[in-house]
Amino acid sequence: QVINFFSFSNQLALQFKIVRKAKEIRKRLDEIAADRRNFHFSEQVVAPHVETRVREQTHSFVRASDIIGRESDKEVIIELLLSSSDHENVSIIPIVGLGGLGKTTLVKLVYSDDRVVRNFELRMWVCVSEDFSLKMVIEKILKSATGESYGHLDMDQIQIHLRDVLNAKRYLLVLDDVWNDDRNKWIELRDLLINGTCGSTIVVTTRNKAVATITGTTSPYNLRGLSDDDCLSLFLKCAFRGEENWLPNLVEIGKEIVKKCGGVPLAVKTLGSLLYMKTEEREWLHIRDNDIWKIEQKESDILPILRLSYDQMPSHLRQCFAYCSMFPKGYEIPREVFINLWIAQGFIHSPNGNRQLEDIGNLYFNELLSRFCFQHVVEAFDGEILACKIHNLVHDLAQ
């Protein structure tokens, strides 16, 4: 009973804290509105400038000896590839997970494995990214298959070449970093890819469960984070030039640093690389004691990569997502608390007034869930989600 009491007290304290912050924001907005009236400012609708972030194009080469902690995942995917259904022309295997988790790296390991090379007559690698133009994707597939450019041809000529290239071949096609969740666009592409022989396989990597559901002919492979031991091994590999240079005091600090990475390899690499060849303990303590979002990073580091996920959110989800930063890290939050607070802040509207706000809030929650904003989900016996936590790195991004 004492434990329950304090747990309940903590929840009340959190809710009061959030309400107080919300009131402060409301008060500031009221002051701005009063200034507008007093100084006769007029409102104008200005199209916002949206900075386009484009992820660097991926490729298929990998040095297997540099990869830590993905051997079992690799074996599972290879088994799926080698046992592709003989009665289906093309099997489609989606691999899904948070940005920076290592989906592309895993597929590189699979793509270059000798067993896979021997099994497929033709292998192709295409980085799709945000622009899912059918013509552009087909051009990339053809260039990967033949080494030639087909950009000068029209759509009908290109699709003829594509079907000729794939005809009667057992092929492996990797479509890396797919964002498109328009099922009709996907079906258009899929219909042009079924010309291969039985056993042909397409591997799709994506950050969005909705994309995985649309594309897959099998259940998505949900990639998990690395273990603490694997994270530490990767971190030390990035931070030191060889094991002989490890310093015991810094290794101990490193064990604490990797805990904030949530099992995400790119986060581990980002922080390890920042400390490469640095032997001053204060520099390591600075990384340990600061949130990741406060640490300067390059475009290829973890937060810029995660920022791509935010950029792809529709506007109605962005404000709900940003509001998540008001909750403390590591706190288990009931689903209803999210939805009720979003409604209270005016983030949820019923366009025609014919839908309950709670129903729309549930849709928003599920969409954020499909984009890996939440983790450690608590489910009821019937699968209904009762509560969850915000991933530490996602929390940093929301801030």
Summary of the structure (lengths in Angstrom):
residues: 399
radius of gyration: 24.2
end to end distance: 35.5
largest distance: 75.4
contacts: 1140
relative contact order: 0.11
helix: 53%
strand: 12%
